């Protein structure tokens, strides 16, 4: 772990609880935004390749049940 990351973690641990909670909430919001963006990109790519939910379900069944 880099020195910069260690310093950031040290400073986070030194924050008052209220500020730490606010930081955690903000980081969770950022992660949610990123997840939604990535999910939308994946959906667009699937549509471009002609992959729909039925195709996904068939692939899962094939892997699970060999059918």
MOUR-V536925 format. One record per residue. SS is DSSP state (H for helix, E for strand, C for the rest). PHI is phi in whole degrees, 0 to 359 (* if undefined). D_LAST is the distance of its C-alpha to the last C-alpha in Angstrom with 2 decimals. Layout:
BEGIN
SS/PHI/D_LAST ; SS/PHI/D_LAST
END
This chain:
BEGIN
C/*/46.71 ; C/291/49.31 ; H/297/52.69 ; H/297/52.09 ; H/295/48.99 ; H/300/50.92 ; H/295/53.77 ; H/298/51.56 ; H/299/50.04 ; H/300/53.56 ; H/293/54.77 ; H/298/51.88 ; H/296/52.75 ; H/275/56.33 ; C/294/55.59 ; C/298/56.66 ; H/306/53.85 ; H/301/53.97 ; H/291/53.52 ; H/298/50.67 ; H/295/48.85 ; H/296/49.50 ; H/296/48.20 ; H/301/44.99 ; H/297/44.48 ; H/295/45.10 ; H/296/42.72 ; H/295/40.00 ; H/298/40.73 ; H/298/40.52 ; H/296/37.16 ; H/296/35.84 ; H/299/37.19 ; H/296/35.59 ; H/298/32.17 ; H/296/32.39 ; H/296/33.47 ; H/295/30.63 ; H/295/28.07 ; H/294/29.65 ; H/299/29.60 ; H/295/25.87 ; H/297/25.33 ; H/297/27.62 ; H/298/25.89 ; H/298/22.46 ; H/299/24.20 ; H/299/25.87 ; C/269/22.62 ; C/74/21.13 ; C/265/18.64 ; C/241/18.53 ; H/298/17.08 ; H/297/14.39 ; H/295/13.27 ; H/296/13.51 ; H/300/11.53 ; H/296/8.53 ; H/296/9.13 ; H/296/9.61 ; H/300/6.48 ; H/297/4.73 ; H/290/7.80 ; H/289/8.13 ; H/244/5.40 ; C/67/3.79 ; C/260/0.00
END
